[in-house]
Amino acid sequence: MELERIRPTVLRITLHAYELAALTAAARYVAETAPAEIPPEALDQLRDLLAEYDAGVRGLDGPPRAGPDP
């Protein structure tokens, strides 16, 4: 995994598909089984983020482009 700061509040992340899968699975687990002490606003943000991720995945087209493996 590589992180790069583009601007103070913008990061670029490069990761393997399995790393993204692990992060996404953890986020889904929290969104579905969150303890009561997690604020509803935080859960709403997490669910929105997952919905945006799902929409982005649906928007991927074709096989991965050729290039170096990070």
Biopython code that builds the backbone (N, CA, C, O; Angstrom):
import numpy as np
from Bio.PDB.StructureBuilder import StructureBuilder

atoms = [
    (1, "MET", "N", (0.848, -1.163, 0.000)),
    (1, "MET", "CA", (0.000, 0.000, 0.000)),
    (1, "MET", "C", (0.897, 1.231, 0.000)),
    (1, "MET", "O", (1.883, 1.297, 0.735)),
    (2, "GLU", "N", (0.547, 2.191, -0.825)),
    (2, "GLU", "CA", (1.269, 3.464, -0.880)),
    (2, "GLU", "C", (0.279, 4.602, -0.678)),
    (2, "GLU", "O", (-0.809, 4.604, -1.253)),
    (3, "LEU", "N", (0.668, 5.567, 0.142)),
    (3, "LEU", "CA", (-0.132, 6.765, 0.361)),
    (3, "LEU", "C", (0.679, 7.977, -0.067)),
    (3, "LEU", "O", (1.883, 8.050, 0.181)),
    (4, "GLU", "N", (0.014, 8.925, -0.710)),
    (4, "GLU", "CA", (0.666, 10.148, -1.152)),
    (4, "GLU", "C", (-0.265, 11.311, -0.855)),
    (4, "GLU", "O", (-1.442, 11.275, -1.213)),
    (5, "ARG", "N", (0.257, 12.341, -0.202)),
    (5, "ARG", "CA", (-0.552, 13.521, 0.077)),
    (5, "ARG", "C", (-0.516, 14.425, -1.147)),
    (5, "ARG", "O", (0.553, 14.868, -1.565)),
    (6, "ILE", "N", (-1.672, 14.695, -1.713)),
    (6, "ILE", "CA", (-1.795, 15.562, -2.884)),
    (6, "ILE", "C", (-2.026, 17.004, -2.436)),
    (6, "ILE", "O", (-1.382, 17.926, -2.937)),
    (7, "ARG", "N", (-2.935, 17.190, -1.504)),
    (7, "ARG", "CA", (-3.245, 18.468, -0.863)),
    (7, "ARG", "C", (-3.492, 18.170, 0.616)),
    (7, "ARG", "O", (-3.553, 16.999, 0.990)),
    (8, "PRO", "N", (-3.632, 19.159, 1.449)),
    (8, "PRO", "CA", (-3.790, 18.887, 2.880)),
    (8, "PRO", "C", (-4.895, 17.873, 3.221)),
    (8, "PRO", "O", (-4.744, 17.080, 4.150)),
    (9, "THR", "N", (-5.987, 17.903, 2.478)),
    (9, "THR", "CA", (-7.078, 16.977, 2.795)),
    (9, "THR", "C", (-7.346, 15.964, 1.692)),
    (9, "THR", "O", (-8.387, 15.307, 1.692)),
    (10, "VAL", "N", (-6.411, 15.831, 0.748)),
    (10, "VAL", "CA", (-6.579, 14.892, -0.361)),
    (10, "VAL", "C", (-5.389, 13.948, -0.398)),
    (10, "VAL", "O", (-4.238, 14.381, -0.464)),
    (11, "LEU", "N", (-5.680, 12.643, -0.353)),
    (11, "LEU", "CA", (-4.647, 11.618, -0.424)),
    (11, "LEU", "C", (-4.872, 10.756, -1.655)),
    (11, "LEU", "O", (-6.007, 10.553, -2.087)),
    (12, "ARG", "N", (-3.787, 10.257, -2.209)),
    (12, "ARG", "CA", (-3.873, 9.265, -3.286)),
    (12, "ARG", "C", (-3.358, 7.957, -2.684)),
    (12, "ARG", "O", (-2.299, 7.922, -2.056)),
    (13, "ILE", "N", (-4.122, 6.889, -2.885)),
    (13, "ILE", "CA", (-3.743, 5.588, -2.349)),
    (13, "ILE", "C", (-3.626, 4.596, -3.494)),
    (13, "ILE", "O", (-4.472, 4.547, -4.387)),
    (14, "THR", "N", (-2.572, 3.816, -3.450)),
    (14, "THR", "CA", (-2.375, 2.738, -4.417)),
    (14, "THR", "C", (-2.312, 1.453, -3.615)),
    (14, "THR", "O", (-1.488, 1.321, -2.711)),
    (15, "LEU", "N", (-3.176, 0.507, -3.939)),
    (15, "LEU", "CA", (-3.191, -0.739, -3.191)),
    (15, "LEU", "C", (-3.609, -1.898, -4.065)),
    (15, "LEU", "O", (-4.167, -1.705, -5.145)),
    (16, "HIS", "N", (-3.339, -3.096, -3.598)),
    (16, "HIS", "CA", (-3.742, -4.306, -4.304)),
    (16, "HIS", "C", (-5.230, -4.547, -4.087)),
    (16, "HIS", "O", (-5.814, -4.065, -3.116)),
    (17, "ALA", "N", (-5.824, -5.284, -4.983)),
    (17, "ALA", "CA", (-7.252, -5.575, -4.880)),
    (17, "ALA", "C", (-7.592, -6.267, -3.561)),
    (17, "ALA", "O", (-8.639, -5.997, -2.973)),
    (18, "TYR", "N", (-6.708, -7.163, -3.091)),
    (18, "TYR", "CA", (-7.011, -7.861, -1.843)),
    (18, "TYR", "C", (-6.968, -6.903, -0.653)),
    (18, "TYR", "O", (-7.692, -7.107, 0.322)),
    (19, "GLU", "N", (-6.135, -5.865, -0.712)),
    (19, "GLU", "CA", (-6.103, -4.872, 0.364)),
    (19, "GLU", "C", (-7.403, -4.069, 0.365)),
    (19, "GLU", "O", (-7.975, -3.804, 1.422)),
    (20, "LEU", "N", (-7.859, -3.687, -0.812)),
    (20, "LEU", "CA", (-9.125, -2.968, -0.908)),
    (20, "LEU", "C", (-10.276, -3.855, -0.450)),
    (20, "LEU", "O", (-11.192, -3.384, 0.223)),
    (21, "ALA", "N", (-10.235, -5.129, -0.807)),
    (21, "ALA", "CA", (-11.289, -6.055, -0.384)),
    (21, "ALA", "C", (-11.331, -6.167, 1.131)),
    (21, "ALA", "O", (-12.413, -6.202, 1.717)),
    (22, "ALA", "N", (-10.169, -6.223, 1.775)),
    (22, "ALA", "CA", (-10.126, -6.320, 3.234)),
    (22, "ALA", "C", (-10.706, -5.063, 3.884)),
    (22, "ALA", "O", (-11.477, -5.159, 4.838)),
    (23, "LEU", "N", (-10.337, -3.887, 3.372)),
    (23, "LEU", "CA", (-10.869, -2.640, 3.921)),
    (23, "LEU", "C", (-12.377, -2.533, 3.710)),
    (23, "LEU", "O", (-13.108, -2.103, 4.603)),
    (24, "THR", "N", (-12.831, -2.922, 2.534)),
    (24, "THR", "CA", (-14.261, -2.863, 2.227)),
    (24, "THR", "C", (-15.046, -3.841, 3.094)),
    (24, "THR", "O", (-16.117, -3.503, 3.599)),
    (25, "ALA", "N", (-14.525, -5.036, 3.268)),
    (25, "ALA", "CA", (-15.207, -6.026, 4.115)),
    (25, "ALA", "C", (-15.307, -5.527, 5.549)),
    (25, "ALA", "O", (-16.345, -5.690, 6.191)),
    (26, "ALA", "N", (-14.245, -4.926, 6.053)),
    (26, "ALA", "CA", (-14.273, -4.394, 7.415)),
    (26, "ALA", "C", (-15.303, -3.264, 7.535)),
    (26, "ALA", "O", (-16.040, -3.192, 8.517)),
    (27, "ALA", "N", (-15.346, -2.394, 6.537)),
    (27, "ALA", "CA", (-16.320, -1.300, 6.556)),
    (27, "ALA", "C", (-17.745, -1.836, 6.510)),
    (27, "ALA", "O", (-18.616, -1.332, 7.219)),
    (28, "ARG", "N", (-17.993, -2.851, 5.684)),
    (28, "ARG", "CA", (-19.338, -3.436, 5.618)),
    (28, "ARG", "C", (-19.717, -4.096, 6.945)),
    (28, "ARG", "O", (-20.860, -3.996, 7.392)),
    (29, "TYR", "N", (-18.757, -4.764, 7.563)),
    (29, "TYR", "CA", (-19.011, -5.408, 8.853)),
    (29, "TYR", "C", (-19.433, -4.370, 9.893)),
    (29, "TYR", "O", (-20.409, -4.566, 10.617)),
    (30, "VAL", "N", (-18.693, -3.270, 9.959)),
    (30, "VAL", "CA", (-19.025, -2.211, 10.910)),
    (30, "VAL", "C", (-20.375, -1.600, 10.581)),
    (30, "VAL", "O", (-21.180, -1.362, 11.481)),
    (31, "ALA", "N", (-20.636, -1.341, 9.303)),
    (31, "ALA", "CA", (-21.906, -0.720, 8.907)),
    (31, "ALA", "C", (-23.100, -1.602, 9.250)),
    (31, "ALA", "O", (-24.184, -1.098, 9.541)),
    (32, "GLU", "N", (-22.904, -2.910, 9.216)),
    (32, "GLU", "CA", (-24.020, -3.841, 9.465)),
    (32, "GLU", "C", (-24.156, -4.254, 10.925)),
    (32, "GLU", "O", (-25.252, -4.601, 11.364)),
    (33, "THR", "N", (-23.060, -4.223, 11.686)),
    (33, "THR", "CA", (-23.104, -4.743, 13.062)),
    (33, "THR", "C", (-22.546, -3.742, 14.067)),
    (33, "THR", "O", (-22.003, -4.138, 15.098)),
    (34, "ALA", "N", (-22.672, -2.467, 13.780)),
    (34, "ALA", "CA", (-22.046, -1.440, 14.603)),
    (34, "ALA", "C", (-22.583, -1.448, 16.026)),
    (34, "ALA", "O", (-23.787, -1.583, 16.246)),
    (35, "PRO", "N", (-21.680, -1.301, 16.986)),
    (35, "PRO", "CA", (-22.119, -1.163, 18.370)),
    (35, "PRO", "C", (-22.889, 0.145, 18.563)),
    (35, "PRO", "O", (-22.750, 1.080, 17.775)),
    (36, "ALA", "N", (-23.680, 0.196, 19.593)),
    (36, "ALA", "CA", (-24.556, 1.351, 19.843)),
    (36, "ALA", "C", (-23.773, 2.644, 20.072)),
    (36, "ALA", "O", (-24.301, 3.731, 19.834)),
    (37, "GLU", "N", (-22.512, 2.544, 20.533)),
    (37, "GLU", "CA", (-21.770, 3.773, 20.838)),
    (37, "GLU", "C", (-21.251, 4.502, 19.595)),
    (37, "GLU", "O", (-20.739, 5.615, 19.709)),
    (38, "ILE", "N", (-21.374, 3.898, 18.422)),
    (38, "ILE", "CA", (-20.970, 4.596, 17.192)),
    (38, "ILE", "C", (-22.090, 5.563, 16.811)),
    (38, "ILE", "O", (-23.241, 5.155, 16.659)),
    (39, "PRO", "N", (-21.754, 6.838, 16.657)),
    (39, "PRO", "CA", (-22.791, 7.830, 16.342)),
    (39, "PRO", "C", (-23.489, 7.522, 15.011)),
    (39, "PRO", "O", (-22.845, 7.087, 14.056)),
    (40, "PRO", "N", (-24.781, 7.744, 14.952)),
    (40, "PRO", "CA", (-25.529, 7.498, 13.714)),
    (40, "PRO", "C", (-24.972, 8.268, 12.523)),
    (40, "PRO", "O", (-25.006, 7.777, 11.395)),
    (41, "GLU", "N", (-24.457, 9.479, 12.767)),
    (41, "GLU", "CA", (-23.891, 10.276, 11.672)),
    (41, "GLU", "C", (-22.681, 9.571, 11.056)),
    (41, "GLU", "O", (-22.494, 9.599, 9.840)),
    (42, "ALA", "N", (-21.864, 8.941, 11.900)),
    (42, "ALA", "CA", (-20.689, 8.220, 11.402)),
    (42, "ALA", "C", (-21.113, 7.011, 10.577)),
    (42, "ALA", "O", (-20.509, 6.713, 9.547)),
    (43, "LEU", "N", (-22.150, 6.318, 11.032)),
    (43, "LEU", "CA", (-22.656, 5.173, 10.266)),
    (43, "LEU", "C", (-23.237, 5.616, 8.935)),
    (43, "LEU", "O", (-23.060, 4.939, 7.922)),
    (44, "ASP", "N", (-23.932, 6.754, 8.928)),
    (44, "ASP", "CA", (-24.480, 7.275, 7.674)),
    (44, "ASP", "C", (-23.354, 7.601, 6.692)),
    (44, "ASP", "O", (-23.463, 7.304, 5.502)),
    (45, "GLN", "N", (-22.269, 8.212, 7.188)),
    (45, "GLN", "CA", (-21.130, 8.522, 6.323)),
    (45, "GLN", "C", (-20.505, 7.250, 5.771)),
    (45, "GLN", "O", (-20.152, 7.188, 4.593)),
    (46, "LEU", "N", (-20.370, 6.236, 6.619)),
    (46, "LEU", "CA", (-19.787, 4.969, 6.183)),
    (46, "LEU", "C", (-20.671, 4.297, 5.139)),
    (46, "LEU", "O", (-20.170, 3.778, 4.141)),
    (47, "ARG", "N", (-21.968, 4.304, 5.363)),
    (47, "ARG", "CA", (-22.884, 3.685, 4.393)),
    (47, "ARG", "C", (-22.876, 4.452, 3.071)),
    (47, "ARG", "O", (-22.945, 3.846, 2.001)),
    (48, "ASP", "N", (-22.793, 5.774, 3.140)),
    (48, "ASP", "CA", (-22.690, 6.574, 1.908)),
    (48, "ASP", "C", (-21.407, 6.248, 1.154)),
    (48, "ASP", "O", (-21.418, 6.101, -0.068)),
    (49, "LEU", "N", (-20.306, 6.136, 1.883)),
    (49, "LEU", "CA", (-19.030, 5.802, 1.266)),
    (49, "LEU", "C", (-19.099, 4.439, 0.581)),
    (49, "LEU", "O", (-18.597, 4.276, -0.531)),
    (50, "LEU", "N", (-19.716, 3.464, 1.238)),
    (50, "LEU", "CA", (-19.855, 2.133, 0.637)),
    (50, "LEU", "C", (-20.745, 2.168, -0.603)),
    (50, "LEU", "O", (-20.481, 1.466, -1.579)),
    (51, "ALA", "N", (-21.798, 2.985, -0.565)),
    (51, "ALA", "CA", (-22.671, 3.117, -1.738)),
    (51, "ALA", "C", (-21.900, 3.738, -2.903)),
    (51, "ALA", "O", (-22.068, 3.317, -4.048)),
    (52, "GLU", "N", (-21.053, 4.740, -2.620)),
    (52, "GLU", "CA", (-20.233, 5.345, -3.674)),
    (52, "GLU", "C", (-19.220, 4.339, -4.216)),
    (52, "GLU", "O", (-18.961, 4.300, -5.418)),
    (53, "TYR", "N", (-18.654, 3.535, -3.335)),
    (53, "TYR", "CA", (-17.718, 2.495, -3.766)),
    (53, "TYR", "C", (-18.425, 1.500, -4.688)),
    (53, "TYR", "O", (-17.907, 1.156, -5.751)),
    (54, "ASP", "N", (-19.608, 1.042, -4.279)),
    (54, "ASP", "CA", (-20.355, 0.089, -5.094)),
    (54, "ASP", "C", (-20.674, 0.669, -6.474)),
    (54, "ASP", "O", (-20.576, -0.030, -7.483)),
    (55, "ALA", "N", (-21.053, 1.940, -6.513)),
    (55, "ALA", "CA", (-21.346, 2.584, -7.794)),
    (55, "ALA", "C", (-20.069, 2.678, -8.639)),
    (55, "ALA", "O", (-20.111, 2.471, -9.852)),
    (56, "GLY", "N", (-18.951, 2.988, -8.007)),
    (56, "GLY", "CA", (-17.685, 3.062, -8.733)),
    (56, "GLY", "C", (-17.273, 1.719, -9.302)),
    (56, "GLY", "O", (-16.772, 1.646, -10.424)),
    (57, "VAL", "N", (-17.478, 0.658, -8.540)),
    (57, "VAL", "CA", (-17.129, -0.684, -9.018)),
    (57, "VAL", "C", (-17.994, -1.053, -10.222)),
    (57, "VAL", "O", (-17.508, -1.635, -11.191)),
    (58, "ARG", "N", (-19.269, -0.712, -10.152)),
    (58, "ARG", "CA", (-20.145, -0.992, -11.295)),
    (58, "ARG", "C", (-19.705, -0.223, -12.531)),
    (58, "ARG", "O", (-19.950, -0.655, -13.657)),
    (59, "GLY", "N", (-19.048, 0.925, -12.319)),
    (59, "GLY", "CA", (-18.612, 1.751, -13.434)),
    (59, "GLY", "C", (-17.308, 1.286, -14.075)),
    (59, "GLY", "O", (-16.926, 1.788, -15.132)),
    (60, "LEU", "N", (-16.629, 0.344, -13.453)),
    (60, "LEU", "CA", (-15.398, -0.169, -14.056)),
    (60, "LEU", "C", (-15.757, -0.951, -15.306)),
    (60, "LEU", "O", (-16.717, -1.722, -15.310)),
    (61, "ASP", "N", (-14.986, -0.752, -16.366)),
    (61, "ASP", "CA", (-15.289, -1.467, -17.591)),
    (61, "ASP", "C", (-14.058, -2.188, -18.112)),
    (61, "ASP", "O", (-12.947, -1.660, -18.052)),
    (62, "GLY", "N", (-14.253, -3.363, -18.609)),
    (62, "GLY", "CA", (-13.192, -4.127, -19.243)),
    (62, "GLY", "C", (-12.149, -4.659, -18.275)),
    (62, "GLY", "O", (-12.235, -4.470, -17.062)),
    (63, "PRO", "N", (-11.163, -5.328, -18.850)),
    (63, "PRO", "CA", (-10.089, -5.895, -18.029)),
    (63, "PRO", "C", (-9.160, -4.792, -17.526)),
    (63, "PRO", "O", (-9.168, -3.680, -18.054)),
    (64, "PRO", "N", (-8.365, -5.100, -16.513)),
    (64, "PRO", "CA", (-7.440, -4.084, -16.012)),
    (64, "PRO", "C", (-6.427, -3.698, -17.080)),
    (64, "PRO", "O", (-6.035, -4.515, -17.913)),
    (65, "ARG", "N", (-6.018, -2.450, -17.038)),
    (65, "ARG", "CA", (-5.021, -1.983, -18.010)),
    (65, "ARG", "C", (-3.654, -2.546, -17.658)),
    (65, "ARG", "O", (-3.364, -2.825, -16.495)),
    (66, "ALA", "N", (-2.836, -2.707, -18.656)),
    (66, "ALA", "CA", (-1.481, -3.220, -18.431)),
    (66, "ALA", "C", (-0.634, -2.143, -17.779)),
    (66, "ALA", "O", (-0.791, -0.957, -18.069)),
    (67, "GLY", "N", (0.247, -2.552, -16.913)),
    (67, "GLY", "CA", (1.128, -1.620, -16.248)),
    (67, "GLY", "C", (1.876, -2.306, -15.144)),
    (67, "GLY", "O", (1.651, -3.486, -14.874)),
    (68, "PRO", "N", (2.764, -1.583, -14.500)),
    (68, "PRO", "CA", (3.542, -2.195, -13.413)),
    (68, "PRO", "C", (2.660, -2.541, -12.230)),
    (68, "PRO", "O", (1.691, -1.841, -11.937)),
    (69, "ASP", "N", (2.995, -3.605, -11.566)),
    (69, "ASP", "CA", (2.280, -4.025, -10.365)),
    (69, "ASP", "C", (2.890, -3.300, -9.177)),
    (69, "ASP", "O", (4.070, -3.489, -8.886)),
    (70, "PRO", "N", (2.102, -2.461, -8.475)),
    (70, "PRO", "CA", (2.667, -1.650, -7.371)),
    (70, "PRO", "C", (3.168, -2.505, -6.230)),
    (70, "PRO", "O", (3.668, -1.978, -5.236)),
]
sb = StructureBuilder()
sb.init_structure("model")
sb.init_model(0)
sb.init_chain("A")
sb.init_seg("    ")
for serial, (resi, resn, name, xyz) in enumerate(atoms, 1):
    if name == "N":
        sb.init_residue(resn, " ", resi, " ")
    sb.init_atom(name, np.array(xyz, "f"), 0.0, 1.0, " ", f" {name:<3s}", serial, name[0])
structure = sb.get_structure()
